Amino acid sequence: MMKNLKICYMRILVILILPFILIKGLSAQEKLKNILPVKDGKVTYTNIVKVDSVSKSELYKRAKRWIAYTSYSVKLDIDDELVGIGNIQYYNKTDFWQIPFTIKIQFKDCRYKYEISDFAVMEFAERDNPSAFKKYSIDSQRYKKEFYESIDTSVNNIIESLEKVMKTTVDNNW
């Protein structure tokens, strides 16, 4: 009798607690070091942005112009998608790192989707030889909170720049 009562209490406890655990797990977006957004196990910034009354081809032209001005290299260029490669530079008192990333922009009428991902860390192994570097994963335990905050700020500046250009009409009448 006592054993059945314990089982009954355990079931009630599970029924009461399980929904809270599930809700918390579903609502929390995974973040690396509580700073960088993670999607499918990798650092990824993504969003779909609406731009009223702008055609797919015009959005494509604006994005292509933006990539050219930012000095990112274009890896893939088709009518409804641009993929570029960029670089964030991070300095501190003793080290210099480059953080390459991929930016993918897809287009539909009145909206576009960007995804910034594939981050790595290129740490220079020798100060006198800039071509000597070691490549590390961005989620390595080697880096401090300030490093991740700096990357987050840089990526958000990139996103802000892209969104500004994508919403700006270009006047070609000169």
Helices and strands as residue ranges (DSSP letters): H 2-27, E 31-32, E 36-39, E 42-43, E 45-50, H 56-70, E 73-78, E 81-91, E 96-108, E 111-117, E 120-126, E 129-137, H 145-166
